[in-house]
Amino acid sequence: MDSVFSDRISDVPKSFIREILKTTINKDVISFAGGLPNRELFPIAEIKDAASKVLDSFGGEVLQYSTTEGYLPLRQWIVERYRTRAGVKVDVDDILITTGSQQGLDLIGKTLLNESDHAGIEEPGYLGAIQAFSLYRPVFEPVRLDFSGLDTEALARALKRAPLKIIYTVPNFQNPSGISHTDENRDEVARLLGPTRTFLVEDNPYGELRFSGRETRSYHTRMPENTILLGSFSKIFVPSFRIGWIAAPRALTEKLVIAKQASDLHTNYFAQRVLYQYLEDNDIDAHIEKIRERYRRQRDAMIGAIGRHFPEEVRCSNPDGGMFLWAILPEGVSALEVFDSAIRRNVAFVPGDPFYVGKTGVNTMRLNFSCVDEATIEVGIERLGGILKECCASAG
């Protein structure tokens, strides 16, 4: 039967995380494995009001086909948000509304990557990007991530080996690590990429979720002609609407529009209109502040519990925002083996393996804090800490 499938799809593995989540359905499992926004923070009443107003005011218009580029007032809102919040100057014609930022990754791969082209990706990197780009069969060039950002010496070596078509990064509160690139790191990355024809794909789904530290400047402010921006409303509004966007140089945007027309014609128009109505009628910044405050408390609870219960030799990131932190176990300790023990004791996390290209048995793990209350975090981290102490002792 395998012979009927394309080589392209056969090369792409299942989502490791989706498979793990099947093991956490049991209500007794304390799960730090998901990457979901906290559903308690969804603005349900406001969405209901916005949907009713859109249907009452515009009727059949909002249920009709629409333009590929997306609803113009929503794109204008994004342009203004970039200008006022990030100091980024883009034109409305540079914005393409996508079906989540995941579609943005697919369209970028479809538009830019030929088989065997070289594509840079953070290590560890976002699993969804690895999956999306794998369909186009590039040669991945992993660039190690440390606690200040991309390893610029590794990036320089990758650029010398072969021209990179793209390099993909989540520079703010990265998934999986929670790490953010410092401004100094971004300066050096921009210095290396500036003379090249490499596009830096800056995916920023968590950038609005900062709850400590100082703001950093987008790569776009340093090299606008080399930067493709990806954004999403999933983490600051609701994920089920699947509304994201790409902001890219004009010539590339024109090609991306063609790729999207071949894919799905346009993103859900009704959802775009409801979202825009919500933005018109409500203070999105006040809503984001509620999310920040909740996630800050949950991060603090997890960092505190880790300090009390994890063995000293385990190192962890302490993110200034987002939804994740990253644990590095001692050499010789496999996170997959820790996971097997953890599941038997009803606690779950994501082992680091799926966030690497061509590596297995790694000693890293992702912990999510956005969907677990403080008391449960304490219980789960204490449970996981006991398992880690046992595994570290066995390896030592």
N, C-alpha and C positions, 0 to 999 in steps of 0.2 A: 504493500500500500504506500510506503514511503516514496516510491518512485514517482507517484503522481504529483507530489508537492514540489514547488520551486526550490532551488538551492537557497534562494534568498530567505525564505521563511524557515527552512530547515536549520539555518545557521543561528537563529535567534532563540534563546532559551525562554522558558516560561518565567514569569515574574516570580522570583524567589520569595519576595515579600508577600505576594498574594497567596502563595502556597503556605507560608508560615501562618498567615492570619487565619487559615482554616483550623489550625490547631488551637486557636485562642477563643473559639466560639463558646467553649465551656465557661459558664459564669463564675466558676471557681478560680479561673486563671487570671492573675493580675498581669495585664499586658502593657508592656512598654514598647511593643513591636509596631504599632500602627503609626501612620503619619498623617492622621486626620485632624482637621480643625475640631474644636470642642463644640458639639451640637447645641449645648446649652446657651451658646452665644449667638445663634442664628437669629436674625431679626424677623421672626415669623409674622407677627402682626403687621409690621411695616410692609413686608413683601405682599401680604394679602391686600392691603390698602392700595399699594402701587399697581398690582395686577388688575384690581377692580377699576381703578381710575383709567388705566390704559384701555381696557376693553370698553368701558362706558364712553370714553372720549373719542376713541379712534376706530372701534369696531373692526370691520373686516380688513382695514388697512394693515393692522399689525399681525394679521394671520396670513398675509400674502407673501409670495417670494420677495426677496429684497436684493440689494447690491452685494457683490462679493466682498467689497472693502469693509462693509459694516455700517451701522447707523451713524450718520455724520455727527450729530450732536454728542454722541458717546465718544467718538474719536476726538472731537474738539475738547471734551472734558479731560481726556487722557493727556492731550498736548498741554493743556493749561496746568494740569497736575505736575507734569514733568518740569514745567517752567518754574512754578512757585515752590515746589517741594525739593527738587533735585538740582535746579539750575541747568537743566538739560533743554536744549533748543532743538525741537523737531517740528516738522510741518505736518499738518493733518493728512496730507497725501502720502506721508511716510508711514502711516499707521494702518495696519491690517488687523481686523478683529478675527480671532481664531477660536476654534472649538477647544478651549483650554490651551495653556501654554504647551501641553504635550503635542497638540497638532502643530504648533509652531516649530517644534523640534523636527517633526516629520517633514514639514514643508521645507525647512532649511536643508535637511538631508537630501530631499528630492531635487532641490534646486541647485545645490552646490557640489554634492559628492558623487563622483564616479567611483566605480569599483577600483580598489587599490590606491585611491587618494589617501593622503595622510591626514588624520584628524587628531588633534590634541584633546586630552580630557584630563581633568583633575583626578588624582589618585589619593584617597578614595573619591569616587565620583557618583553623581546621581544615577541610580539604576535606570530611570525612565529615559535618560539621554543615551545611555549605553545601548538600551534596547532599540530606541528609535533610529539611531545612526547605524546600528548593526545591520539593519535591513539593506543598507546601501553598500555594505561590504567594504568599508574603508580599512586601512591599516591604522589601528589606534596607537597613539603615542602618549602613554600615561605620563603626566607631570606631577610629581609628588607634592602634596599639600602639607605644609607645616602650620604651626599655630599663628603665623603672621600672614599666611597666604601661599601663593604658588612659589615653588622652589625655582627661582629665576635662573640658577645655574643649570638645572635640569631642562628648563624651557630653552635656554640658549643651545644646549646640546641637541635637543630635538629639532630646532630650527636648522642646525647645521647638517643633520642627517638627511633631511628631505624637506621641501617646502610644505608647510602645513596649510591646507585649505581653510580649516577652522580650528579654533581652540575653544572648548566649551567650559564655562565656569559659572558657579553660583557664589558670587563674592560676598554676599551678605547672609550670615547665619546659615551656612551651607547645609544642605541635605546630602550626606548623612552626618557631618561632623559638628555642625553648629559654628564652625570657624568663619571669621570674616577677614578679608584682605585688608591690611593696613593701607593708609594712603601712600606710605613709602614703598610698599610692595607694588601697589598699582602703578606708581611712577616708573618703577624699574621695568615692569611688564610692558607698559606703554612704550618705553624707550626701545625695548627689544622688538616689539611688533610694528612700531611706527613705520620703519622703512620697508616692511614686507607687504605682500598682498594677502596676508592671513586675516580672516575675519575673526574677531573675538566675539563669541556669543555670550552675552551677559544675561543670565537668567536670574530674575529677581522676585520670586514669589513671596519672600519673607521680609523684604526690605522695610515695609511699613511696621513691622512688629518688633521694633527696637524698644527695649525697656531699661537699658543702661548703656553707658559709654557714649562716645561722641559720633556724630554722623560722619560718613566718609563719602567721597565724591565718586560718581559713576565713571566707569572707563570712558563713557561717551564724551565726557567733558575734556578728556585727554586726547582722544583719537576718534572723532565722530565718523570719519570715513571708513574706519576699520571695525566699527562696533555695531553689532546687531543686538537690540534690546528685546527681551521677552518679559512680559508682565502677565499678571493674572488677578482676577477678583476672587479666586477660590478661597484664599486664606483671610481676606478682609471682609468678605460678604458671605457667599455660600458656594460650595464646590459643585453642587448638582447643576447649576446653570451652565457650567463649562464655558465660561467666557474669559478668554485671555486675549493677548495681542502681540504683534511683532511691530517694532519700530526699526526700520532699516534704511540704508541709503536708497535713494529714489530708483536707481536702475535695478537694484536687487528687488525692491518692493514690487516693481512691475512684473518680474518673473515669479515672485511668490504668489501674486494674485492669479496668475495663469495656473500655477500648481494647485491653488485652492479651488479654482473653478473646476479643475479635473477631479478634485477630491470630493467636495460636498456642496458646491455652488456658493453657499454662504452659511455662516454660523446662525444658530437659532435666533430668528429676528424678534419673535415675541419676547424671548428672554432678554434680549438686548434692550427692548423698549421698557420692560418692567424694571430692569436694573437702572436704566437712565432715570425713570420716574422716581425710583427710590432715592437716587442721588440728588434729584431736584428737591425732594420733599423732606430729606433728613440730613442730619449732620454726620457725615461719614467719619469725620475725625473723632467725634465723641464716641461713636461705635468702636472705632479702632482702639481708642484709649481703654475701653472696657476689656477688649481682648488682651491688650498689653498688660494690664494690671493683673488679670487672671493668670496669664502665662508667667509673668514675673514671679508671682507667689509660688507657682508650681515648679519653676526652675529652682528657686531658692530652697524649696522643700527637698528637691532631688539632690542638689549640691550638698545640702546639710546632711542628708541621710547617707550619701556616699562617704562623706568625711567620717561619719560614725561607724559605718559598717563594712566598707570595702577594705581589702588589704592595702597597705601603704604602697606596695609596688605597682598598683594599678593607677595609671595616669588618666585624667579626664579633662576634657575641654570645659570651659565655663562661659557659655555663650552670652552675648549681650542682647540677644533677641532670638526670634524664630521659635522652633518647636523641638529641637534635638540637641543632645550632647553625645560625645564620642568618648569611648573608653579604650585605652591601649593596655593590653594585658602583658605580663612578662613574656619574653621570648620563650617559645616552646609550649605555650598554653594556647590550644586551639579554641576559638570562640564557638565553633560548631559543636565541639565536645561539651563545652560549658552549657550550650543551648539544650543539648539532649538531657543533661542533668536537671536543668532549670524547668523544662516542660514537665518532667516527672514530679516536680515539686510546685507546679502550678504558678510559675512566673515565666514570662516570655520577653524576649528582646530580638533584635535582628543581628545575627552574626555578620561580620564585615565582608565575608566572601563576595556577595553579589555586587559590591561597590568597587570591585577591582576587575581589570581585564586580564584574564589569563593567570589568576592566582587563586589558590584554594588553601584552606587550613590556616587562614590568617589569624592574628592575635588581637583583632579589633572588634568592637561591637557598637551598635547604635541604640540609644535609649531615647524614647519619646516621652515628653512630659505634658503635652497639651491636653490629653484626654483623661488624666488620672488625678483625682483629688489628693490633697496633701496627706491625709491620713493613710490612704491606700499606697501612696508613694513610699511612705515610711515602712509599711509592712513589706511591700514588694522588694525594696532595696535591701532591707535587712535579710530577707530570704535569699536574694541573689548574692549578697555579700558572703553569707555562709558558704554557698556553693563555690564562689570564687576562692575563698580561703582554702577549701579542700583541694581544688584544682591546682592552685599555685603551690601548695605543699607537695602534692604528688609530682608536679613537674620539677620542683626544686631538688 
